[in-house]
Amino acid sequence: MKPGILLKIALIASGLLQTAFAPAHFANADDDALVDRGGYVYSMECGSCHGRRLQGQPLWQLNDQYAGRRAPAQDATGHTWQHSDEDLFHKTKYGKFPSDPAHSVSYMPAFAGNLDDHDILAVLAYIKSNWPTGLRASQAMLNPGQAGMPKGADKANWTLPPNCRTSLLRWDDGKQ
């Protein structure tokens, strides 16, 4: 067999292997064109509820009789980063997370009739592009193959926000 043919076969095979482990829906926050499109779509479709600056509706954090009715923040003060791209895509398209019971109530409108898949991913890329490195890295760890891990995250000095409710261990000089 000719070397050129072997190279083509190897490239095709590696592409197929990468595709097999890629998330079905991935919002690439490093794609400038996608982020720009997402900013436009967000301003037209999402900003009226989630805020022009991703800040959410006032009092969205309260757990009262209106809990779930207020649109949460999509910035670093929110909890969007605690969900994979696939879950966020599903929530935006269908109004519910895939794990939500069929009979559960969601006040998030389903955008399946308003936005195509590309625009949904663009909005998610725009939202993610506004997060600090720590949130982007934490969220990427929820995606298959850690898709979306920011470049240099392993070298950057980052922390999770003070409102993070994860139970992380802190080690100082070998003591917990």
C-alpha positions in Angstrom: 0.0 0.0 0.0 1.2 3.5 -0.8 2.2 5.7 2.2 -0.3 8.4 1.2 -3.1 6.0 1.4 -2.0 4.8 4.9 -1.9 8.5 6.0 -5.4 9.1 4.7 -6.8 6.0 6.4 -5.1 7.0 9.7 -6.6 10.6 9.4 -10.0 9.2 8.7 -9.8 6.7 11.6 -8.6 9.4 14.1 -11.4 11.7 13.0 -13.9 8.9 13.6 -12.4 8.2 17.0 -12.5 11.8 18.0 -16.1 12.1 16.8 -17.1 9.1 18.9 -16.0 10.8 22.1 -17.2 14.3 21.3 -20.3 15.6 23.1 -23.4 15.6 20.9 -23.9 19.3 21.6 -20.8 21.4 22.4 -20.8 25.2 22.8 -17.3 26.4 21.9 -16.6 29.5 23.9 -13.3 29.9 22.1 -15.0 30.3 18.7 -15.2 34.1 18.2 -17.8 33.9 15.4 -20.0 31.6 17.4 -19.7 33.8 20.5 -20.6 36.9 18.5 -23.7 35.2 17.1 -24.6 34.0 20.5 -24.4 37.6 21.9 -26.8 38.8 19.3 -29.2 35.9 19.8 -29.0 36.2 23.6 -29.9 39.9 23.4 -32.9 39.2 21.2 -34.2 36.0 22.9 -32.8 35.7 26.5 -31.8 39.1 27.8 -35.3 40.2 28.7 -35.5 37.5 31.3 -31.9 36.6 32.2 -30.7 40.2 32.0 -28.7 42.2 29.5 -25.6 41.6 31.4 -26.4 37.9 32.3 -27.3 39.0 35.9 -30.7 37.3 36.1 -33.9 38.7 37.5 -33.9 40.4 40.9 -34.1 38.0 43.8 -33.7 34.9 41.6 -31.8 33.2 44.4 -34.7 33.3 46.9 -36.5 30.1 47.8 -40.0 31.3 48.3 -43.4 30.9 46.6 -41.9 32.3 43.4 -38.9 30.0 43.4 -38.2 28.7 39.9 -40.2 31.5 38.3 -37.4 34.1 38.3 -34.8 33.7 35.6 -31.4 32.9 37.2 -28.1 34.7 36.4 -26.0 33.3 33.6 -22.9 35.0 34.8 -20.4 33.9 37.5 -23.0 34.4 40.3 -25.4 31.9 38.8 -25.3 28.1 38.7 -25.3 27.5 35.0 -21.7 26.4 35.1 -22.8 23.4 37.2 -24.4 21.7 34.1 -22.9 20.1 31.0 -23.3 21.5 27.6 -25.7 18.7 26.7 -27.9 19.5 29.7 -27.8 23.2 29.0 -28.7 22.6 25.3 -31.6 20.4 26.3 -32.9 22.9 28.9 -32.8 25.7 26.3 -34.4 23.7 23.5 -37.1 21.9 25.5 -37.4 24.0 28.7 -36.4 21.2 31.0 -33.3 19.2 31.8 -33.2 15.7 30.5 -33.3 14.3 34.0 -36.4 16.3 35.0 -39.5 14.2 35.5 -41.9 14.4 32.6 -44.7 15.9 34.8 -42.4 18.6 36.5 -43.2 22.3 36.0 -40.6 24.5 34.4 -41.0 28.2 33.8 -38.2 28.2 31.3 -39.8 28.5 27.8 -38.7 25.9 25.2 -36.9 27.5 22.3 -37.2 24.6 19.9 -39.7 26.5 17.8 -37.7 29.8 17.9 -34.0 28.8 17.6 -32.2 26.2 15.6 -29.5 24.1 17.2 -26.7 26.3 16.0 -28.2 29.4 17.6 -28.8 27.6 20.9 -25.2 26.5 21.0 -24.1 30.0 20.0 -26.0 31.4 23.0 -24.4 28.9 25.3 -21.0 29.7 23.9 -21.6 33.4 24.5 -22.7 32.7 28.1 -19.6 30.5 28.8 -17.3 33.1 27.2 -18.2 35.5 30.0 -17.2 33.1 32.8 -13.9 33.3 34.6 -11.4 30.5 34.0 -12.3 28.6 37.1 -16.0 28.3 36.2 -15.2 27.4 32.6 -12.7 24.7 33.7 -15.2 23.3 36.3 -18.0 23.2 33.7 -15.8 21.6 31.0 -15.1 18.7 33.4 -18.8 17.9 33.1 -18.5 17.5 29.3 -17.4 14.3 27.6 -13.6 14.5 27.1 -13.6 17.7 29.1 -14.7 19.6 26.0 -14.4 23.3 26.5 -11.4 23.3 28.9 -9.9 26.8 28.6 -6.4 26.9 27.2 -3.9 27.3 30.0 -6.4 26.3 32.7 -3.8 24.0 34.2 -1.4 27.0 34.6 -3.8 29.7 35.6 -4.4 30.6 39.3 -8.1 30.3 39.7 -10.6 29.6 42.4 -14.3 28.8 42.5 -16.7 31.6 43.5 -17.6 32.2 47.2 -21.2 31.1 46.5 -20.0 27.7 45.3 -21.7 25.0 47.4 -19.5 22.1 46.5 -17.7 20.1 49.2 -14.1 20.5 48.2 -11.3 19.5 50.4 -8.5 21.9 51.0 -5.0 20.6 51.7 -2.5 22.8 53.5 0.9 21.3 54.3 -0.6 17.8 54.2 -3.3 18.6 56.7 -7.0 18.7 55.9 
